[in-house]
């Protein structure tokens, strides 16, 4: 079974991934995942980088899309997304984006374990950037601001609003803080931004602005 399109979609969403992560996503052995990755590398759609070792031994490999793949992928992806939005009814779309949000939340929780609120917000910005956003974090008056631009699914989000609503609920859970949406692409703004309230016990000195990307 050809799983190369699944690999490309996975790398597009994550930005980059290791062999074990690709194998886990496909639910196949590492050897099987490697065959797909090698074929994509030969087609010049995937590039291989050296990554930090996850344990004892030599560094592992990190895989990401090449520029050629980045340019070729989005057009077909947007076309398919529009077809799905047109085909599915409101309830089915809600379930789809709810499932997507749950999957993203699991990825967030793995990366956010042990971090304080400010670190969690900045790590979420990095994760969003890996998925194609341009993200920025700033801090003022006891509040953090998380802004996303260049949303990779912005056209679909604007059309339905489902993805944006699910994202807000997810951020409330992963930050475990009061989160308010300040701007919304689906509401006509050029970006999506969120304000996160820092409780007194969570306040500590830190940099004022951190641009990720």
Secondary structure as the mmCIF struct_conf table of DSSP 4:
data_model
#
loop_
_struct_conf.conf_type_id
_struct_conf.id
_struct_conf.beg_label_comp_id
_struct_conf.beg_label_asym_id
_struct_conf.beg_label_seq_id
_struct_conf.end_label_comp_id
_struct_conf.end_label_asym_id
_struct_conf.end_label_seq_id
HELX_RH_AL_P HELX_RH_AL_P1 UNK A 4 UNK A 14
BEND BEND1 UNK A 15 UNK A 15
STRN STRN1 UNK A 17 UNK A 18
HELX_RH_AL_P HELX_RH_AL_P2 UNK A 19 UNK A 26
TURN_TY1_P TURN_TY1_P1 UNK A 27 UNK A 27
BEND BEND2 UNK A 28 UNK A 28
HELX_RH_AL_P HELX_RH_AL_P3 UNK A 30 UNK A 42
TURN_TY1_P TURN_TY1_P2 UNK A 43 UNK A 44
BEND BEND3 UNK A 45 UNK A 45
STRN STRN2 UNK A 46 UNK A 50
BEND BEND4 UNK A 54 UNK A 58
STRN STRN3 UNK A 61 UNK A 65
HELX_RH_AL_P HELX_RH_AL_P4 UNK A 67 UNK A 87
BEND BEND5 UNK A 88 UNK A 88
HELX_RH_AL_P HELX_RH_AL_P5 UNK A 90 UNK A 112
TURN_TY1_P TURN_TY1_P3 UNK A 113 UNK A 114
HELX_RH_AL_P HELX_RH_AL_P6 UNK A 117 UNK A 130
TURN_TY1_P TURN_TY1_P4 UNK A 131 UNK A 132
STRN STRN4 UNK A 134 UNK A 140
TURN_TY1_P TURN_TY1_P5 UNK A 141 UNK A 142
STRN STRN5 UNK A 143 UNK A 149
BEND BEND6 UNK A 150 UNK A 150
TURN_TY1_P TURN_TY1_P6 UNK A 152 UNK A 153
HELX_RH_AL_P HELX_RH_AL_P7 UNK A 154 UNK A 160
HELX_RH_AL_P HELX_RH_AL_P8 UNK A 162 UNK A 175
TURN_TY1_P TURN_TY1_P7 UNK A 176 UNK A 176
BEND BEND7 UNK A 177 UNK A 177
STRN STRN6 UNK A 179 UNK A 183
HELX_RH_3T_P HELX_RH_3T_P1 UNK A 185 UNK A 187
TURN_TY1_P TURN_TY1_P8 UNK A 188 UNK A 188
BEND BEND8 UNK A 190 UNK A 191
STRN STRN7 UNK A 192 UNK A 197
HELX_LH_PP_P HELX_LH_PP_P1 UNK A 198 UNK A 199
HELX_RH_3T_P HELX_RH_3T_P2 UNK A 200 UNK A 202
BEND BEND9 UNK A 208 UNK A 208
STRN STRN8 UNK A 209 UNK A 212
#
